[in-house]
Amino acid sequence: MSASWRRLVAVVTILVAALSWSSPVNAHADLVETAPGNQVVLDQSPPKIVLTFSEAIDPVEPGVRVVDADGNEIDLGSADQSRGSNTLGVVVDVELADGTYVVAWQALSADSHNIRGAFTFSVGEASATRSGLVDELFATSSESPGGSVPLAIGRFGSYAGIAVLLGGLFAATVLARPQLRTRRVGRLLVAGVATAGLGTAAMISAQANLIGSSALDWSAVAGTQSGQWWVLRLGAILAFVPLVVWRHRLPSRIGGAVMAVAGLALLAIVSAGGHAVTGRWVPLAYAATVAHLAAMTIWVGGLTLLAIGLPRNQFWETANRFSPWALGSVAVLAISGTVNGWRQIGSVAGVTDSSYGRWLIIKIALVAGVVASAAITRRLLSRGDVGSTASAPALSAAPGPTATNSGSNISTATRTSVFAELVGIVFVIAATSGLVNSPPPELDEPTNETVSAVQGDRIAQVELEPAVTGGTVMHVTITSPRGGLDRADEITVNAVLAADQIGPIEIETIPASPNHVIADNANFPVPGLWTIEITARYGEFDQIVFKVDVPVET
């Protein structure tokens, strides 16, 4: 490994280590206040219901639903934001009878993620709510089955296509200008435009299917903060069609300026429709995201051009020119990615205890593999002595058959390394799609809770990381003090809030290891002392039930 690559690896290591020393953050919109307050008993019917969030949100129908203790819905009309973009309110234009009411709400954060929750209040005196009522309310407002998968696929296509389009234009113009007119480069750029356009359209349709009436209800998406930027992104991508058609004019000063402005504008639009515009340090995050995307496009575009966009006799010269650009891109990716990871996660716990953090781990591992492949490519270029005479014909002209064969072998090895690097980046973009598709963790002074229950020679341990409403990570593990333990055939988990007569709510889990299940999004709708019931089944007839009480906060 060259000295420059060793220095880069050292910098990346230091930056990743900095994640462990950062303070907790909020990553997207959180509910900070409700009126009436949760579990408040009012003397008379409230004139309105208002929810206040930590930042601007978009209402998603039905934005606010109110039902009585028996589940009968109170017709209050649509929620509005007349009190500010960070509020969701509804006028109570009917006189509510005495008893307890459940308010279920949902909205869209500025980073496109759906947020939802529930709380209760009473008029006159509290009354018992029907069992399973809150669970039913959530079921009617939950995402469509598999809805997030098409969204992730669309994001992948959008990112990959933009990287090939912008990076291919840049690489061909700067690194291989004579090839800019060729059909091979033209087909590459057309593929980039088509993939980016179709991917973005798929994103919009998937989001429309989640928050609108159907996948064709683009107006529902266009009415949200993130959706407006997605529609604008699609228009910006299509605006590159003339640049691809007249790409032979880009090497001019005016053409280069147009390409640079259009490229930066597209990257700025992409950045405005995601995580960069929520949480703390938004200006820094926005700049870091634009830089991150720019570095990605240069790296992906250069590798794609080398792999499939050039004739063999142009490979060495272009690869040698691209090498310092690749090194600079990796450095920018490392620094900007660490800044965004630090801002969004804020601690080691946020990395290990959230789907966002786990996707980040996957992405870091993939990037490390791609960097290793890039280091091999750079070393092969150096061994091939491709300085001022870096071309396949020049290498072939070296005296003797051994030199010619060596040049051919190095070229084959380098091409293989470049292809491996490109395949690795495809997986990195896929991991990026998963990362963007996951809501960042909630880490505003979290409190983890760990409780246990004993039944005979078995112990059930429940961990909430953190113990908060609105979705958290739950681990359930069954162990024995003696160490050995037979494996449960099935472990199911339910939650009940007895004080508010809420539940049982079934918590979906996935097996992590024998006698260990995980829930990535255990949703406790309201705060309080929740009773968690764990049922472990052994065979057809034997089962053991554990019950633990866990305090959950907002």
N, C-alpha and C positions, 0 to 999 in steps of 0.2 A: 504494500500500500504506500502511495506517495506521501510526502510530508504534508501537502495541502489537504489531502483526504484525512490524514491522521488528525490534523488540527480541527477539521470539521467535525469528526467524530467526538473529539474532546468537548467542543462547544455544545454539541447536541446533548451529551451526557450531563453537562453542567446545567443546561436549561431544563432538562427533564427533572433533574433533582430538585430544582427550585419549586416544583409543584408541591412538594411536601411541606413547604414553609409558608404557604399562602393562607390567607384568612377566608372564612366562609363567605359565600355570596348568594345572591338570588339570581337565578338564571332567566326567568321569564315572569309573566304576570302572576301575582299571588293575591288572593282575597285577603284584605287587611281589616275590613270592617263591614258589618251589616247593620241595617236599621229596619226592623227591630233586631236587637242582639240575639245571639244564639241562646235558646232555653229561657228567654225572658218571658215573664208573665205580665201582660198588659191589662190595664183596667178597662180599656175600650178598644174597639177595632182600629188598627192603624190606618192613616190616610194614604200611605204609600209604603213600598218596600224598596230599599236602595242598597245595592252592593257596591263597595268601593275597592278597587284593585291597586296594586303597587305601580302599575303603568297602564298605558292605553290598551284597550281590548276591542274586539269586534263581537257584537252579539250574534249568536247562532240560534235559529229557531228550533224548538221553543226556548228562548233565552231564560225565562223565569216561569216556573210552574208552581202553583200553590194548590195543595190538596188538604182536605181535613183528615181527621184521625181515621176515618173509614175508607179513605182513598178517593173520595168524591172531589173532582177538580173544581176549583173556583175560577170562573171565567173572568179574567182580568185584562185581556187584550195582550198586545205585543209589548215587549220590553223596549225601552228607549234609553238614549244617552244624553238626555236634556241637561243633566247636571255635570257633564264633562265626559271626555273620551275614556276616562279611567273608571267610569261608573256604569252600572246597569240598574235601571229602575223601572218600576211598574206602579201605576196608580191603582189603589184599592178603592174602587167606586161602588162597592157593595158593603153592607154592614155584616161583618163576620160574627157569627154566633159564638158563644162561649165554647172553649175547647182548645185542643192543640192542633197546630197546622205545620205541615212540612213544606219547606221551600226548596225546590231542586233547581239548580241553575247550570248553564253551560255557556261557554264563550270561546273565542279564538284569540290566542295570544298573538302579538305582532310577529313572532317568529313562525307562525302558521300552526302551532300545536294546540290541540283541543284541551281545554281545562274545564273541570266541572266539580260540583260538590253539592252539599245540602246542609240545611240547618233547620231548627224547629223554633217556634214561638207559640205562646198560648194567649188566649183572650179570656179574662175572667178567672178561670182555673184550668190546670192541665188535665188532659184526658189521655188514656192509653191509646196508642196508635196501633192499627192492624198489623199483625205479624207479616214481615216481608214487604212492607209498603215501600220503604226507601229503595230496596233492591229492585222492585218493579219500576219505580220511577227512573232509575239508572238504566234499566234494560231498554226502556222505550226511547232513551236519548243517547244510547251508546253508538259507537262507530259501526258501520256496516261490516259484516264478517269479511276478513281479509282485506279490508279497505286500505290498510297501511302498506300492504305489499305492492299493489300497483303504483302507489305513490313513490315508494322507494325505487321501483324499476324505472319510473319516469324520471326521477332525480338522477339516477345513474346515466340514462341516455342523454339527458340534458347536459350534465357535467362533461361526460366523455365527448359528446359532439362539439361542445364549445371549445374544449381543449384541442381537439384535432383541427377545428376550423381556425381559431386564432393562432394556435401554435404552429400549424402548418403554413399559414400565410407569413408569419414572422420568420420561420426557419427558411422557407423557400426564398423570401426576399433578402434576408440578411446573409444566409449561409450558402445558398445555391441559386443565385439569381438567374443563371442561364436556364435552369430547369423550370422556372416559374411558368413558362408558356406551354410546357409539355402536357399531353393528355393524362399522363400518370399523376402529376400533381393536381391537375384539374379534377380528376375523379376522386382523389383524396379529399379535396376541399368540398366538393359536392356531397360526399358521404358525411363530412362533418356538419354541413348545414342541415342535411336531411335528418341525421341522428339527433342533433340538438333541437331542431324544430319539433320532431315527433315526440322526443322525450319531454319537452316542455309542455306540449299539448296533452300528453298523457298525465303529467302532473296536475294540470288544471282540471282535467276530467275526473281524475281520482279524488281530488279535493272536492269537486262539485258533487260527486257521489256521496261523500261523507257529510257535507254540510248543506247541500241543496236538495232539490227534488229528484235529480237524476244526474248521470254523468254528463249530460248535455247542458245542465244548468250552469253555464259559465258565468252568468250574471251574479249568481250567489258568491262565486269566488272573487269576481271583479269588485264586489262590494266590500271586501276585506282589505286590511292594510297590506298583508303579504300577497294576496291575490292580485292586487293592482300591479305590483312589481312583476309578478309572474306573467301577466298578460303583456306588460311592456317588454319583458324579456323576449317573449315570442316575436313581438314586432321588431325588436332590435336584431334578432337572429335573421329574420327574413330580409332585413335591410342589407345584410352582407351578400345577398345574391348578386347584385350588380358589381360588387367588389370582386367576387369570384369570377364573374364573366369577363370583366375588364382588368384582370389581375396583371396583365402585361404592362399596365401603366403605373402600377404601384411603385416600381423603383425610382420614379421621379420624386422630386422634393415635395410637390403638392400631394401626389399619391401616397407617399409615405406618411405625411402629416394626417391625411384623411384616415388611413388605416390605423394609426396610433390613437387618434381621437375616438374613432368608432370602437376600437378594441377596448380602450379604457372605459368608455361609456357602457359597453355591454357588461364588463366585469363589475362596474359600480352598481348597475341595475341588479345583477345577480346577488351581490352582497347585501343590497337593501331589502331583499325578500327572505331573510333568514335570521339566524342567531345573532348576527352582528349588530342588529338594531335593538336588542333587548339586554337587560342586565346592567351591570356597572361598566364604566369606562367606554361608553358607546363610540365616541370619536376614535379612540385608539383601536377598539375592536374593528370598526369599519375600515380604517386604514390597513390594519393587519390582514383583514380578510381579502381586500382588493389585492394586496401584495402577495398573499398566499395563492390566490387564483391566477395571478399573472405569472408567478414562478411555475405553477403547475402547467399552464398552457405552454410556456417555453420548453419545459422539460418534455412533456408529452408530444408536443408538435415536432421537436427536433428528433426524438426517438422514432416517431412514426414516419417522418421523412426518410430517416436513415434506413428503416426496416423495409418499407414498401414503396417509397416515393422516388427512389433514385436508381439509375442504372448502376451496375457493379463498378464500372470504371470511375464513377464519381464518389464512391463510398469513402475512400480513405481521406481525400481532401476535405470533404464535408464533415466527416467524423472528427478530424483534427480541429476544424474550426468550431465545432459544437462543444468540444470538451470543456473549455472554460465557462461557456454559457451554462452547461449542465451543473458544473461545480457551484457557480453562483446561485442557480435556481435551488439547489439542495440547501444551501445556506439560508436563503430567504424562507424556504418552506419550513426549515427547522425553527427559525426564530419566530416567524409569524404564527406557526402552529402552536408553539409553546405559549406564546402570549395569549392566544385564544383559549387554549386548554386551561391555563392558570385562571383566566377570568371566569370561565364557565364552571369549572369544577371546584377549584379553590383548596383542595386537600386530597391526601391519599385516599381517605375514606370515600370521597366522591368518585374516585376512579374505580374502586373495587365493588362498590355497593349500588351501582346504577347501570342501566343498560347503555346510557350515554358513555359512561366511563369504560365499560367493557369494549364498546366499539372503538373507543380511543386507544385502548391497549392493542386491539387487533390492528388498527391502522399503524401504530408506532412499530409493531413487529414487522408488518409488511414493508413499511418505509425502510426499516433497517436492512431487510433483505434486498430491496432495490438498490440502496446505497452500496451494499457490498458488491452487487452485480456491476454497478457503475464504476466502482473502484477497479474491478477486474478489467472492464472495458478500457479505462484510462491507462492501466498498466500495459495492456496489449498494444494500445496505440503508441505508447512510449517505446516498447520493445521493437515495434515496427519501424522506428526512426522516421516518423512521418512529419518532420518539421517542414522545411521549405519545399521539399520534394515529395510531399505526401500524396502519392497517387498510385494506383495499381500498375499502370504502365511503367512508371519510374522504378517500382520495386521489381518488376519483371525484367527490367533491363540490366539489373545487377548481374555481374559475370558469374557464370557457372550454373548448373542445374540446381544445386543445393539452395542457392540464394532465391531462385525463382520459386522453388517448392516452398521454401520458408515463407516467402511473401504470401503465397496462396493459402498456406495453412493459417498464418496469422489473420488473414482476411476472413477466413471461414470461422475461426474462433471468435473474432471480434463481432462478426455478424450474429453468431449464436448468442454471445453475451448481450448484444443490443436487443435481440428478440426476447431474451429472458427478462431484461430490464423492462421492456414494454409490457410483457405479460404481467409482471409484478405490478406495474402501475395500473393496469386494468383492475386488478384486485384492490389496489389502494383506492381507486375511484369508487369501487363497490362498497368498501368500508366507509368511505366518506358519505355515501348515500345513506348507509345505515346510521352514521353519526348524526347527520342532519335530520333524519327521520325520527330520532329519539329526543324527547325533551330533556334538557339539562337537569341535573339533580337539584333538589331543593336543599340547600345547606345553610339556611339562616339560623345559626345557633341550634343545630339539631341535638336532640336527646335520643340516644339509642336505649332501647329497653330489652332486657333479657330476663325471662321468667321460666320456671320449670314446674312440672307436676310429676308426681310419682304414683304409679299403679303397679303394685307387686314388685317385681324385679326389673321393671322398665321405667325409664325416665324420658319424658317428652320436654324438649327445650324449644322455646319460641323466642326468636330475635326479630325485632323491628328496627330497621336502620334507615332513617330515624323513625321514631314513633309519632308520626304526624298524619293529619287528614289529607285527603286528596290524592293518595297514591304513594306507596312506599315499598321497600323491599322487605320481604319476610322470609326467614329461614326456620324450618321446623325439622328437628332432628330427634330421633328416638335412639336412646343408648341404654346400656346396662352398667351398673357399678362393677360387675364382674368382668366386663370387657366383651365377652362373646354374646351374640344375640342373633336370633333367627330373623330373617328378612321379612318385612311386612309386604304383603301382596299389593296393598293399596293404602295410601294415606290421604284422607280428605280433611279439609279445614273449613269451619264455619265461624262467624263472628256475630255476637249479639250485644246490643247496648240496652241493658234492662231498664235503666233509668228513663229512657225515652221510648221504650217499647219498639225498638228498631231491630229487625233481624228475625230469623237468622239470615245472614248474607253469606252466600257461598263464595269462598275465595279460591280462584283457580290457581293450581300449582303445577309445577313440572318437576319430574325426578332429577335430582342432581347427583345422587349416589345412593347406595343401599341405605334405607331408613333416613333419607335426607331429601326434603322437597323444598323448592323455592317458588315464591310468588314475586315476580318483578314489579307488579303494580297492584299490591293489596290496598284496596280503596276503602278507607274508613271515612264515611261522608261527614260525620260530625265528631267533635271532640268529646271525651268522656272516658269512663272506666269500662272498657270492652271486655267481654268474656269470650275467649277463643276456645273452641271445641275441636280437638284433634281426634279423629277416629282412625285407628290402625287396624286393618283387616288381615287376618291370617287364615288362609284357606276359605272354604265356603261358609263356615258357620262361626268361627271364632273372631272376635274383635274386641279391642280395648279402647275405651274412651278417656281422654285426658281433658281437663278444663283448667285454664289459667286466666287470670285477670290482668289486663295490660292497660295502663293509662295512655291515652292518645291525645296529643295537643294539636292546635292549629298550626 
